[in-house]
Amino acid sequence: MHTVITKISKFIELNKKQLIAIAKVIVAAGFIIYLATMISFSEIINAYNESEPIYIFIAAVLLIPNLFMQFLKWEYICSLSFGKLGRSKIFYSLMHGMSAGIITPFGVGEYVGRSFALKDQKSIDIVFATFIDKMFSLAVLMFFGSLSTIVFIHRFYNVDALITTGLFLAVFSIFAILFYLLLYRPKFIGFLFKNLKSSKFSKSNRSSFQLIKNVNNENALVLSLFSASALLISSVQFALLVMAFVPGVLFFEILWGAIVVFFTKALIPAISLGDLGVREGLSILIFDYFAVSSPDAFNSATLIFVINLLIPSLIGLILLTKKS
């Protein structure tokens, strides 16, 4: 018995990455099957038959400016990190990262995937550069998402106005202070990392830490604007997809709901392939308050996954295969 357990343990250790990828696919499939069973496939198909294709088309076309914002942001970070690089290399790096990120736990593969097209750079430097990219996106999402969620709770859960107003102001003040320190007090970054200067890891990866310290007020503002633009485009895409299935809904209300969905999804650990199933479940829950039926919310969330995650990942895979 002990020998069997040992062999199983060794097999798991040797095939850990593949097993995790398979597990994520199974979890994602399980989520989708469960949700689809709850709603019924006939309702899903009927929703597609009654949808407005023009809104789906516009949402799909908006993938171009969405990717362009992400490209400009990554290009800007690369210029700060590595100097002048070819735009094709940066684009390949971004797309390769998307392909690797969608199939790995917590999207960590993106940190490695972005290095495939930037072979002349140290991998650890690319990891730190990607970390800066992700942190700005997360900070912007936390800011707009938390405020939107507080208003959502106030409206639909009948929480006392004094409590939600106080919470709104407190969250806003915290983010305002943090952004102020980041934008107008560059030494704040140095203060955060001063204790790491003498560490062995810091000395061997000085260029990586230098990148973080070099994020001054101008750079931080530019990166925040890129992140906010990408979030806005994604939210507009989501809202348009909901409108494709529910033409009578108010655009700005659904836009608000989309930000709440993105925010709550960010708080949940990635347990499935591309968060497939999690996004759909949250969409059903949140858009229900906006009089959007479960099939319509499910279809909208599935399409936003296909447009913004699956299609770019497939493009990245094709580019990676072609380059190889």
N, C-alpha and C positions, 0 to 999 in steps of 0.2 A: 504493500500500500504506500509506504514511504517513497519507494522508487518511482511509482506512478506519479505521485504528487510532485516529486523533484523534476521529473521529465516534463510535466505540464508547466511547472514554473519556468523552466528553461525555455520551453517553446514560447511562452507568453513574453518572456524577456527579449528573446531574439526577434519576435515578430510584433513587438509592442505597437509600433507606428501603424502597421497594416491592420492590426486588430482594432485599434482605436478608430481608424477610418471606417472600417466595416461596422463597428458599433454605432458610429454617428449616422451612417446611412440607414441602419436598422431603426434607430430611434426616430430619425426624420420620417421614415416610411410609416412607422407606427403611429406617430403623431398625425400624419396626413390621413391615414386610413381611419383612425379614431374620429377625427374631426369630420371627415367625409361621411362616415357612418352616422354620426349624430345629425348631420344636415340632410343626408341622402343625395346620391349622385344625380338623381332626376332633377332636384332643385338646383344643383350646381349647373347642370347642362342647360336648363331653362333660363337661368340667369344670364348665361353666355349668349343664348339665342336672342334674348331681349335687350342686350347691351347696345350702347352707342359706340360703334367702331372708331369714330373720329376722335373721341377722348382717349381711347387706348393708343391710337396712332400718335397723338400729340405727346402723350406720356412717354412713348417709346422714342420719339425724336428728341425729347428732352434729355435722354441718356447722353447725347453728344455734348451739350454744355456742362452736364454733370461731370462727365469724364474729363472735360477740358479744365474745369475748376480744380479737380484733383491732380491733373497733370501739371498745371501752373504752380500749384502748391508744392508738389514734389520737386519740380524743377527749381523752385525758389530755395527749398531746403538743400537740394544738392549743390546749388551755387554757393551757399553759405558753408557747406561741408567740404566740398571737393573742388571748388572752382568751376571753370567753364567745362561743361560736358555736352556732347552731342544730343540734340533733342530726341533723336531716334533711340539712343541708348536709354534715356530717361523714360520714354514712353514704353519701351520694351520692359524696363524694370518695373514700372507701375503695373502693367498687365500681367507679367509673370507673378508678381506678388499677389494679385487677386486670385489667380489660379491656384497658387499654393495655399492661400489663406482659407479658401472655402472648404477644403477637405481636411484641415488639421484642427485639433482642439484649441478653442479660444482664438482661432485665427493666427496662431503663432507662426504658421508656415509662411505668412506674408513677409515676416521679417527676414526669412531666409530667401524666399522667392525673389525679392527685389534685388538680391545680390547677383543673380544669374547673369544679368546683362551688364553688371558693373564689376567685372572681374579684376579690374585694375585697382579697385579700392579694397581696403580691409573690411572683412565681413562685420567685425564689431562696430566699425564706423557706420556702416549701413544700418545695422540694428539700432544704434543710437539715433540716427537720422529718421528712421521709420518711427521710433518711439516719440520723437518730437512731433512728427506728423499726426500720429494717433492721439497724443495728449491734447493737442489744440482742438482736434475734432471733438474729442470727448468733453473738453471744458466748455466749448460752445454749446454742445448738446445738453450738458448738465445745466447750463445757465437758462437757456430758453425752455428746455424740457421741464425743469423743476418748477419754474414760474407758471408754465402752462398747466402743469398737473395740479398745482395749488388752486388755480382758478377752476379747473375741472372738478376738483373735490368740493369746492365751495358751491358750485352751481348744482351738481347732481347728487351730492350727499347731504345737503342742507346743514353744513357745518356753520357754526356761528360766525358772522362776518368779522367780529373782533379778532377771533382766533386766526382765520385765514389771512386777514389783512396784516396782522402781526407777523405771521409766518412768511408771507410774501415779502414784507419789508426786511425781515431778518435775512432771508435767503438772498434777496437783491443786494443788501448791504455787504454781505460776506463776499459775493462775487465782485461787487464794485471795488472793494478793498483789494482783493487779489489781483484784479485787472489793473488797478492803479499801481500797485507795487510792481507788477510785471512790465507795464508800459512806461512808467515814469520814475521807477527806482531800480535801474538795472543791477545795482549792487545786491539787490534782494536775491537774485539768482546765485551770485557768488557766495552769499551767506549760507544758502541752502546746501551748497556743495563744498564748503570750506573744510569740513571734517573729513571729506573723502580725498583731499589732496595728498595726504601723506600715506594713503593706503597703497598696498602693492598693486591692486587692480587698477587704481587711478594712474599710477606711474607708468604702468605698461600700456595704458589706453588713454594717454594724455590728450590726444587729438579728439577723441570721442567726448570727453568731458569739456574740452574747449568749445566744441560746438554748442553744448547746452549753455555755457557761460556767455557765448557770443550772441545769444538771443536778446537783443536790445529792444527798446520801445518801438522803434520803427519796424523791425522784423516781426515782433510779436503782433503788432497791429495788422500788418499785411497777412500774416498766417491766420489770424482770427477772422479777417474778412473773407479769405478763401474758404475757410471752414464754414462760416455762416452762409456763404453763397451756395456751397454744396448741400448744406442742410436744407436751405430754402428750396432749391431745385428738387431735391428728393421728396420733400413734403408736398410740393406742388404736383409732382408726378403721382404720388399716392392719392391726393385729393381728386385729381382728374380720373384716376382709375375707379375710385368710388363713384364719382359722378357718371362714369360710363355705365354703371349698373343701376344707379339710383339718380336719375336726371333731376329730380325735384329738390335735392338737398342743397343747402347753402354752402358755397365754395369755402368761405373763410371759416365756417364752423368745422368743416371736414379737414381743412388745413390745420386747424388747431388740434383736432383729434389725431391727425397723422403725427404731429410732433409729440403728443402724449404717448402714442404707440412706440415711436422710436426711443423715447426716453425710458419707458418701462422695460422695453426689450433690452436696453443697454444695462439695466440693473440685474438681469437674469444671466447667469453663466451660460456660455455656449455649450449646449448638450446635444446638439444635432447638427447635421450638415447644413451650413449656412443659416443656422437658426430656423430652419424649415420646420413648421409646425408650431413653434413658439410664437413667431410673428402672426401666424394665422389665428391662433387661440386668443392672443391679446387683442387683435383687431376685432374679432367677434365680440369680445367682452366690452371693449371701449366704444366701438362704433354703434353698439346696440343703444347707447344713450342718445345717439343722434338719429334714431329711427332707421338705421341701416340693418337689413336682415342678415342673418348668419351666412347664407349662401353668398350674398353680395360682398360682405366683409371678407369672407374666405377667398373668393375669387380675386378681389382687389389685392389682398396681401400676397397671394400666390404670384400674381402678375408682377408686383413690385420686386419680388425675389427673382423672377425670370429676367426682367428687364435690367435691373441694377446690379445683380450678382451673377446669375448664371450666364448671361450673354457675354459680359466682360471676361468672365473666367474662361469661357470657351475660346474667346478671341486670344486670351493670353496663352492658352494651351496650344492653339494653332501656331502662334508666333514662336513659342518655345520649341515645338516640334520642327517647325520650318528652320529655325536657327540651328537646331541640333543637326 
